[in-house]
Amino acid sequence: MGLKIGIVGAGGFSNGFAQLFKTHPLVEKVAIAELIPERRAEYAKRHGITEEYESLDEMLKSDADCVAIFTQRHLHGPMVIKALKAGKHVYSAVPVATEVEEIHEIVELVNRTRLIYMVGETCYYWPCAMFCREMYKSGRMGDFVYGEAQYYHDMKRFYLPFQRSGGENWKMVAGLPPMHYPTHSTGMILSALEDAYAVKVSCMGYRDNHSDGIFGEGKNYWDNPYSNETAIMKLSNGGICRINEYRRIGWERPSSYISGMYGTRGGYENSSMQHIWQEDPEGGKPVLTDVSDRLNTVEYVRDSKREGFSMEKNALNYKAYHSTFSAIQNFSRLPQNDTYLKLSTGHSGSHPFLVDDFVKAVAWYKLPPNNIWDAARYNIPGLIAHKSAMKDGALMEVPDFGGIPGGWTMLEPDKTETV
């Protein structure tokens, strides 16, 4: 018997995952829970779903093995806690939660119940993160010294999703502190460094003055005045990283990326579509290697080699150049059926990998990447960073709830384990 997955939330982002769950060979059935009847009915019709629920609470009474949560960001924590207490495995869109206490409770629940929890951090599978993880684990980077990563998503591209789900008071939710949504940046750096985590953080905020009135005291649920926040973090391995979370900035693609990651023996740098790896061996000359063809999408690599190709005309072709697979991604380990592989990949080809890892983790009872211990370390530094920004950059300690405890068998996503 295959798994039964209950999707919670019928928003735009959720639509990109329904068919991935439905067509995965380890999944038998998909259900949908959505508060708005018209949206629920349209979603069910579009995706051929025959089992509908009016709420998460109703779904938790069903025989679903797992729930996949795609609701507004600040609702994730309470919903995850409720689902785990109901005995369901949980996949949740990012972030884990917007309160440290909620994350701590989720860690404790997973420890006690041994249920599978996975946060849907797309950037774990981004080519730049995969490359840096490969170089660090191979030893070619040496000891970690410094890394910088960022997530640039201008608010004007956020308007529609917030308006669609937030009703008349959508601006109260849209003003979420940028560092409450940090994992697209922190996850790339920290996932490459095995057991390293943030221990201290200082953060500065850019006070927003836009006429849309989304950011500012009294204008959102968090009294958050900042549309952009920059944090400097000290890591447990002695290294340092800089994290940018910006929501008012004239930049679109790439939106999430590592711009630089450096060790004592080698380093990586990225500038839009160019990716450079440099090794500096002792007693030898530095060697620079252009690794762009491994990290850019196969469509971009193909087109860029054609006569007359123009960056100005083609570089922002989102679908072809920023959403599909790259050579470094091992898509041969995904379910090898035409339907699954042809579905919208999204976020640098990450969506099929996210679904595949979660479903395999539950079906085979193995701990996935982006498990709660790793996810907590991606999420909590951002929550503390915002507190620092509200105190004009005060240096603050970052709480840590520990690494992965013993007794778990790990899923190995970088290997080919097909169904």
Residue pairs with C-beta under 8 A, 6 or more apart in sequence:
1 28
2 25
2 26
2 27
2 28
2 29
2 363
3 26
3 27
3 28
3 65
3 66
3 359
3 362
3 363
4 27
4 28
4 29
4 30
4 31
4 62
4 63
4 64
4 65
4 66
5 21
5 27
5 29
5 30
5 31
5 64
5 65
5 66
5 67
5 68
5 359
6 30
6 31
6 32
6 33
6 53
6 59
6 62
6 64
6 66
6 67
6 68
6 88
7 14
7 17
7 18
7 21
7 30
7 31
7 32
7 33
7 67
7 68
7 70
8 33
8 34
8 56
8 59
8 67
8 68
8 69
8 70
8 71
8 79
9 33
9 34
9 69
9 70
9 71
10 32
10 34
10 36
10 39
10 40
10 42
10 43
11 70
11 71
11 161
11 164
11 165
12 160
12 161
12 164
13 70
13 93
13 161
14 43
14 70
15 43
15 46
15 47
16 344
16 346
16 351
17 68
17 70
17 351
17 355
18 30
18 32
18 43
18 46
18 47
18 49
19 47
19 339
19 343
20 340
20 343
20 351
20 352
20 355
21 27
21 30
21 68
21 355
21 359
22 30
22 47
22 48
22 49
23 335
23 337
23 339
23 340
23 343
24 335
24 340
24 355
24 356
24 359
24 419
25 335
25 337
25 419
26 359
26 360
26 363
26 419
27 359
29 51
30 47
30 49
30 51
31 49
31 51
31 52
31 53
31 59
31 62
31 64
32 40
32 43
32 44
32 47
32 49
32 51
32 52
32 53
33 40
33 52
33 53
33 54
33 55
33 56
33 58
33 59
33 67
34 40
34 43
34 52
34 53
34 54
35 54
35 55
37 54
40 52
40 54
41 52
43 49
44 50
44 52
51 62
53 59
53 62
56 67
56 69
56 79
56 82
56 83
57 82
59 67
60 67
60 82
60 83
60 86
60 88
64 88
65 88
65 89
65 362
66 88
66 89
66 90
66 91
66 116
66 358
66 362
67 83
67 88
67 89
67 90
67 91
68 90
68 91
68 92
68 358
69 76
69 79
69 80
69 83
69 90
69 91
69 92
69 93
70 93
71 79
71 93
71 165
72 165
72 166
72 173
73 94
73 95
73 98
73 173
73 176
73 180
73 181
74 98
74 173
74 176
74 180
74 221
76 92
76 93
76 94
76 95
76 96
76 97
76 98
77 96
77 97
77 98
77 99
77 102
77 103
77 106
78 97
78 102
79 92
80 90
80 92
80 96
80 97
80 102
80 106
80 117
81 102
81 105
81 106
81 109
83 90
84 90
84 106
84 109
84 110
84 113
84 115
84 117
85 109
87 113
87 115
88 115
89 115
89 116
89 117
89 362
90 115
90 116
90 117
90 118
91 118
91 119
91 120
91 354
91 358
92 117
92 118
92 119
92 120
93 119
93 120
94 119
94 120
94 121
94 122
94 181
94 183
94 184
94 379
95 119
95 180
95 181
95 182
95 183
95 379
95 382
96 102
96 103
96 106
96 119
96 183
96 372
96 375
96 376
96 378
96 379
97 103
97 106
97 379
98 176
98 180
98 383
99 383
100 380
100 383
100 384
100 399
103 376
103 379
103 380
103 401
104 401
106 117
106 372
106 376
107 372
107 373
107 376
107 401
107 402
109 115
110 117
110 371
110 372
111 405
116 358
116 361
116 362
116 365
116 367
116 368
116 371
117 371
117 372
117 375
118 354
118 357
118 358
118 361
118 368
118 369
118 370
118 371
118 375
119 183
119 370
119 372
119 375
119 378
119 379
120 354
120 358
120 370
121 183
121 184
121 187
121 191
121 370
121 375
121 378
122 184
122 256
122 346
122 347
122 348
122 350
122 351
122 354
123 129
123 183
123 184
123 185
123 187
123 188
123 191
123 256
123 347
123 350
124 187
124 188
124 191
124 350
124 369
124 370
125 329
125 348
125 349
125 350
125 353
125 354
126 188
126 256
126 257
126 347
126 348
126 350
127 275
127 294
127 295
127 296
127 326
127 328
127 329
127 348
128 188
128 257
128 258
128 268
128 270
128 275
128 295
129 187
129 188
129 191
129 192
129 258
130 328
130 329
130 414
131 268
131 275
131 277
131 291
131 294
131 295
131 328
132 141
132 147
132 188
132 189
132 192
132 258
132 261
132 268
133 191
133 192
134 328
135 141
135 263
135 266
135 268
135 277
136 144
136 192
136 193
136 194
136 261
136 263
137 192
137 194
139 265
140 265
140 266
140 279
141 261
141 262
141 263
141 264
141 265
141 266
141 267
141 268
142 263
142 264
142 265
142 266
143 237
143 238
143 239
143 263
143 264
143 265
144 193
144 196
144 235
144 237
144 238
144 239
144 261
144 262
144 263
145 239
145 240
145 262
145 263
145 264
146 239
146 240
146 241
146 242
146 260
146 261
146 262
147 189
147 192
147 239
147 240
147 241
147 242
147 258
147 260
147 261
147 262
148 241
148 242
148 243
148 244
148 258
148 259
148 260
148 261
149 185
149 186
149 188
149 189
149 241
149 242
149 243
149 244
149 256
149 257
149 258
149 259
150 185
150 243
150 244
150 245
150 246
150 256
150 257
150 259
151 181
151 182
151 184
151 185
151 244
151 245
151 246
151 255
151 256
152 244
152 246
152 249
152 251
152 252
152 255
152 256
153 246
153 247
153 255
154 246
154 247
154 248
154 249
154 250
154 251
154 252
155 174
155 210
155 212
155 214
155 227
155 247
155 248
157 252
158 174
158 247
159 174
162 170
162 171
162 173
162 174
163 170
165 173
166 172
166 173
166 174
171 212
171 213
171 214
171 219
171 220
172 219
172 220
172 221
173 220
173 221
174 214
174 220
175 214
175 215
175 216
175 219
175 220
175 221
175 222
175 224
176 220
176 221
176 222
176 224
177 222
177 224
177 226
177 229
177 386
177 389
178 226
178 227
178 228
178 229
178 245
178 246
178 247
178 386
179 203
179 229
179 231
179 245
179 382
179 383
179 385
179 386
179 389
180 222
180 382
180 383
180 386
181 245
181 382
182 231
182 243
182 245
182 378
182 379
182 381
182 382
182 383
182 385
183 375
183 378
183 379
183 382
184 255
184 256
185 243
185 244
185 245
185 256
186 198
186 233
186 241
186 243
186 377
186 378
186 379
186 381
186 382
187 370
187 378
188 256
188 257
188 258
189 241
189 243
189 258
189 261
190 196
190 197
190 198
190 374
190 377
190 378
191 369
191 374
191 378
192 261
193 235
193 237
193 239
195 236
195 403
196 235
196 236
196 237
196 239
197 235
197 236
197 377
197 381
197 398
197 400
198 233
198 234
198 235
198 236
198 241
198 377
198 380
198 381
198 398
199 234
199 235
199 236
199 397
199 398
199 400
200 233
200 234
200 395
200 396
200 397
200 398
201 231
201 232
201 233
201 234
201 381
201 384
201 385
201 388
201 395
201 396
201 398
202 231
202 232
202 388
202 393
202 394
202 395
202 396
203 229
203 230
203 231
203 232
203 385
203 386
203 388
203 389
203 393
204 229
204 230
204 389
204 392
204 393
205 225
205 226
205 228
205 229
205 230
205 386
205 389
205 390
206 226
206 227
206 228
206 229
206 246
206 248
207 215
207 225
207 226
208 214
208 215
208 216
208 225
208 226
208 227
208 228
208 248
210 227
210 248
213 219
214 220
214 227
215 224
215 225
215 226
215 227
215 248
216 224
216 225
217 223
217 225
224 386
226 386
226 389
227 246
227 247
227 248
228 244
228 245
228 246
228 247
228 248
228 249
229 244
229 245
229 246
229 385
229 386
229 389
230 242
230 243
230 244
230 245
231 242
231 243
231 244
231 245
231 381
231 382
231 385
231 388
231 389
232 240
232 241
232 242
233 240
233 241
233 242
233 243
233 381
233 385
233 398
234 240
235 241
236 400
243 381
243 382
243 385
245 382
252 316
253 272
253 315
253 316
253 318
253 321
253 322
254 270
254 272
254 322
256 347
257 270
258 268
258 270
259 269
259 270
259 271
260 267
260 268
260 269
260 270
261 267
261 268
262 268
265 279
265 280
265 281
266 277
266 278
266 279
266 280
267 277
267 278
267 280
268 275
268 276
268 277
268 278
269 275
269 276
269 278
270 276
270 295
272 315
273 292
273 296
273 300
273 304
273 311
273 315
273 321
274 290
274 292
275 290
275 291
275 292
275 294
275 295
275 296
276 288
276 289
276 290
276 291
277 288
277 289
277 291
278 286
278 287
278 288
278 289
279 286
279 287
279 289
280 286
280 287
281 287
292 301
293 301
293 327
294 326
294 327
294 328
295 326
295 327
295 328
296 304
296 321
296 326
297 320
297 321
297 322
297 323
297 324
297 325
297 326
297 348
297 349
298 324
298 325
298 326
298 327
299 317
299 320
299 321
299 324
300 317
300 320
300 321
301 327
303 309
303 314
303 320
303 321
304 314
314 321
315 321
322 348
323 344
323 345
323 346
323 347
323 348
323 349
324 345
324 349
325 331
325 345
325 349
326 348
326 349
329 349
329 353
330 414
330 415
330 416
331 341
331 349
331 352
332 416
332 418
333 356
333 413
333 415
333 416
333 417
333 418
334 340
334 341
334 352
334 353
334 356
334 418
335 341
335 356
335 418
335 419
336 418
340 352
341 352
343 351
343 352
344 351
345 351
345 352
353 413
354 370
357 368
357 369
357 370
357 411
357 413
358 368
360 366
360 368
360 411
360 417
360 419
361 367
361 368
361 411
364 411
365 409
366 408
366 409
366 410
366 411
367 404
367 408
367 409
367 410
367 411
368 411
368 413
369 411
369 413
370 378
371 404
373 401
373 402
373 403
373 404
373 405
374 404
376 400
376 401
377 400
380 398
380 399
380 400
381 398
384 396
384 397
384 398
384 399
387 396
388 394
388 395
388 396
404 410
411 417
